[in-house]
Amino acid sequence: MAIDNFCASLWPEDPIPHSQKDCRECGLFEHGSRMVWGEGNPDAPIMIILDNPGARENREGNPFVCGTRQTLQKAANVTGLEVKDLYVTFILKRRPIRTYDKEKTRETCMIHLKEQLTEKKPKIIFCLGNVAVQSFFQNPEAEVKMLRGSWHHINGFKTAVAYHPLAIRRRPNLEALFLSDWRMVAEAFKNMKA
């Protein structure tokens, strides 16, 4: 996926709805990480769902593009998708810093994702990584390796899955599969516009 002259960038963050700014239901507010509702184009036709926001600022508080976002943006670029086509959101709206009750937290945070889906009505959902897939498919046994490469209809949404961008960085042998899934999404999107 090496792209000459490609430079990942900070995408604009979607403002947190006023009613959710002080949400404490899942307990992650105690971890001290800030809430991130989403980033990219809030009106985009393709909604990408990840497990949780990654590190967004360095120790000095300066924003930076983490490895997850670099890999995601490179794949989008390679397949011809643009920032305006994509909205990235998360199962958990805060980055966990320490141990937490994963099942309870994911179940609680899915309420926010359902609100986003109702409001935004994306044409395509693209789940990246097992946590996002299991949460969105509401199946703790669901795995990317078994579901990738084909379309699924989940809760009325045309849905594709792929490995998490960090998995690609750790295991470069998965890169061809990752790009294949991105191409499948890009092709479906182009056909919708045609």
C-alpha positions as a printed NumPy array, in Angstrom:
array([[  0.   ,   0.   ,   0.   ],
       [  3.01 ,   2.23 ,  -0.306],
       [  1.903,   5.417,  -1.985],
       [  4.415,   7.98 ,  -3.078],
       [  3.605,  11.476,  -1.881],
       [  0.543,  10.374,   0.152],
       [  0.227,  12.27 ,   3.391],
       [ -2.493,  11.407,   5.913],
       [ -4.274,  14.362,   7.484],
       [ -6.448,  15.288,  10.42 ],
       [-10.082,  15.028,   9.376],
       [-12.593,  17.429,  10.905],
       [-14.333,  16.064,  13.986],
       [-18.104,  15.846,  14.143],
       [-19.303,  17.888,  17.132],
       [-20.66 ,  15.839,  20.028],
       [-24.434,  16.324,  20.375],
       [-25.142,  18.62 ,  23.308],
       [-27.252,  15.911,  24.99 ],
       [-24.285,  13.5  ,  25.004],
       [-21.373,  15.771,  26.013],
       [-21.493,  14.714,  29.639],
       [-22.482,  11.064,  29.083],
       [-21.292,   8.87 ,  31.951],
       [-23.372,   5.752,  31.323],
       [-20.598,   3.418,  30.146],
       [-18.032,   4.494,  32.746],
       [-15.263,   5.367,  30.269],
       [-15.411,   9.038,  31.291],
       [-13.477,   7.895,  34.392],
       [-10.536,   6.983,  32.129],
       [ -9.977,  10.652,  31.36 ],
       [ -9.966,  10.332,  27.557],
       [-12.085,  12.776,  25.646],
       [-15.203,  11.825,  23.74 ],
       [-14.949,  11.644,  19.943],
       [-18.285,  11.369,  18.154],
       [-16.867,  10.898,  14.665],
       [-14.691,  12.457,  11.989],
       [-14.785,  13.115,   8.276],
       [-17.962,  14.179,   6.488],
       [-20.989,  13.797,   8.83 ],
       [-23.229,  13.537,   5.744],
       [-21.06 ,  10.974,   3.935],
       [-22.7  ,   7.991,   2.217],
       [-20.134,   5.556,   3.679],
       [-19.949,   5.124,   7.455],
       [-16.824,   3.396,   8.745],
       [-17.153,   1.869,  12.201],
       [-14.083,   1.22 ,  14.365],
       [-13.838,  -0.096,  17.919],
       [-12.799,   3.165,  19.627],
       [-10.873,   6.385,  18.966],
       [ -7.107,   5.944,  19.003],
       [ -4.599,   8.373,  20.443],
       [ -5.323,  11.768,  18.945],
       [ -2.89 ,  14.011,  20.769],
       [  0.698,  13.486,  21.823],
       [  1.872,  13.978,  25.415],
       [  2.207,  17.706,  24.805],
       [ -1.409,  17.917,  23.644],
       [ -0.592,  18.452,  19.957],
       [ -2.923,  16.653,  17.532],
       [ -1.43 ,  13.964,  15.316],
       [ -2.58 ,  11.274,  12.873],
       [ -2.308,   7.86 ,  14.54 ],
       [ -1.404,   4.649,  12.704],
       [ -5.03 ,   3.56 ,  12.405],
       [ -5.989,   6.768,  10.628],
       [ -2.894,   6.698,   8.389],
       [ -3.666,   3.148,   7.193],
       [ -7.371,   3.885,   6.745],
       [ -6.711,   7.059,   4.766],
       [ -4.134,   5.347,   2.551],
       [ -6.598,   2.569,   1.688],
       [ -9.292,   5.135,   0.892],
       [ -6.848,   7.027,  -1.324],
       [ -5.713,   3.887,  -3.163],
       [ -9.324,   2.924,  -3.934],
       [-10.4  ,   6.384,  -5.074],
       [-12.547,   7.322,  -2.086],
       [-12.345,  10.869,  -0.775],
       [-12.871,  12.473,   2.624],
       [-16.264,  13.733,   1.456],
       [-17.343,  10.106,   0.885],
       [-16.423,   8.896,   4.377],
       [-17.521,   9.322,   7.956],
       [-15.623,   7.45 ,  10.672],
       [-17.275,   6.663,  13.987],
       [-16.736,   4.276,  16.854],
       [-18.495,   1.689,  18.988],
       [-16.949,   3.303,  22.076],
       [-16.822,   7.081,  21.855],
       [-13.895,   7.327,  24.293],
       [-10.535,   5.553,  24.18 ],
       [-10.224,   3.055,  27.044],
       [ -7.021,   3.597,  28.996],
       [ -7.323,   0.688,  31.435],
       [ -9.42 ,  -2.411,  32.137],
       [-13.183,  -2.026,  31.799],
       [-16.322,  -4.178,  31.51 ],
       [-16.166,  -4.7  ,  27.75 ],
       [-19.546,  -6.357,  27.241],
       [-21.515,  -3.843,  29.333],
       [-19.647,  -0.859,  27.885],
       [-20.131,  -1.935,  24.271],
       [-23.827,  -2.621,  24.869],
       [-24.284,   0.817,  26.448],
       [-22.339,   2.621,  23.721],
       [-24.278,   0.904,  20.909],
       [-27.167,   3.203,  21.85 ],
       [-25.134,   6.154,  20.541],
       [-24.263,   4.341,  17.311],
       [-27.93 ,   3.517,  16.71 ],
       [-28.748,   7.22 ,  17.137],
       [-26.071,   8.109,  14.583],
       [-27.418,   5.55 ,  12.1  ],
       [-30.962,   6.868,  12.49 ],
       [-29.801,  10.446,  11.981],
       [-27.235,   9.958,   9.22 ],
       [-28.776,   7.096,   7.204],
       [-25.556,   6.017,   5.441],
       [-25.8  ,   4.057,   2.19 ],
       [-22.957,   1.703,   3.175],
       [-21.579,   0.552,   6.531],
       [-17.955,  -0.611,   6.635],
       [-16.965,  -2.307,   9.922],
       [-13.226,  -2.578,  10.563],
       [-12.034,  -5.156,  13.094],
       [-13.682,  -7.873,  15.157],
       [-14.918,  -5.576,  17.936],
       [-16.817,  -3.376,  15.481],
       [-18.143,  -6.416,  13.606],
       [-19.281,  -8.262,  16.733],
       [-20.95 ,  -5.154,  18.155],
       [-22.674,  -4.071,  14.937],
       [-23.735,  -7.602,  13.956],
       [-24.789,  -8.211,  17.596],
       [-22.975, -11.537,  17.473],
       [-20.038, -12.187,  19.835],
       [-18.893, -15.052,  17.576],
       [-18.679, -12.959,  14.384],
       [-15.181, -12.69 ,  12.926],
       [-13.776, -10.629,  10.085],
       [-11.924, -13.591,   8.574],
       [-15.233, -15.45 ,   8.072],
       [-17.336, -12.474,   6.908],
       [-15.01 , -10.349,   4.785],
       [-15.231, -10.348,   0.994],
       [-19.03 , -10.31 ,   0.765],
       [-21.993,  -8.088,   1.529],
       [-24.248,  -8.449,   4.554],
       [-27.55 ,  -6.753,   5.32 ],
       [-27.548,  -5.778,   8.99 ],
       [-30.395,  -3.763,  10.505],
       [-31.375,  -2.615,   7.003],
       [-27.86 ,  -1.449,   6.084],
       [-25.657,  -2.754,   3.295],
       [-22.595,  -3.778,   5.295],
       [-19.045,  -4.882,   4.498],
       [-16.27 ,  -5.849,   6.887],
       [-12.469,  -5.748,   6.824],
       [ -9.567,  -6.208,   9.173],
       [ -8.728,  -3.388,  11.568],
       [ -6.092,  -0.976,  10.195],
       [ -3.785,  -1.806,  13.116],
       [ -3.953,  -5.498,  12.178],
       [ -2.663,  -4.537,   8.724],
       [  0.224,  -2.614,  10.266],
       [  1.136,  -5.592,  12.46 ],
       [  0.574,  -8.24 ,   9.798],
       [  1.395,  -6.843,   6.335],
       [  0.38 , -10.187,   4.773],
       [ -3.252,  -9.091,   5.355],
       [ -2.819,  -5.942,   3.274],
       [ -4.041,  -7.474,  -0.017],
       [ -7.254,  -8.672,   1.681],
       [ -7.718,  -5.278,   3.318],
       [ -7.398,  -3.46 ,  -0.012],
       [ -9.673,  -5.989,  -1.7  ],
       [-12.427,  -5.176,   0.807],
       [-11.887,  -1.443,   0.337],
       [-12.132,  -1.919,  -3.438],
       [-15.405,  -3.807,  -2.995],
       [-16.844,  -0.885,  -1.003],
       [-15.51 ,   1.706,  -3.461],
       [-16.978,  -0.205,  -6.418],
       [-20.406,  -0.479,  -4.76 ],
       [-20.338,   3.229,  -3.993],
       [-19.394,   4.127,  -7.586],
       [-22.232,   1.933,  -8.874],
       [-24.689,   3.73 ,  -6.564],
       [-23.64 ,   7.071,  -8.049],
       [-23.837,   5.847, -11.664]])
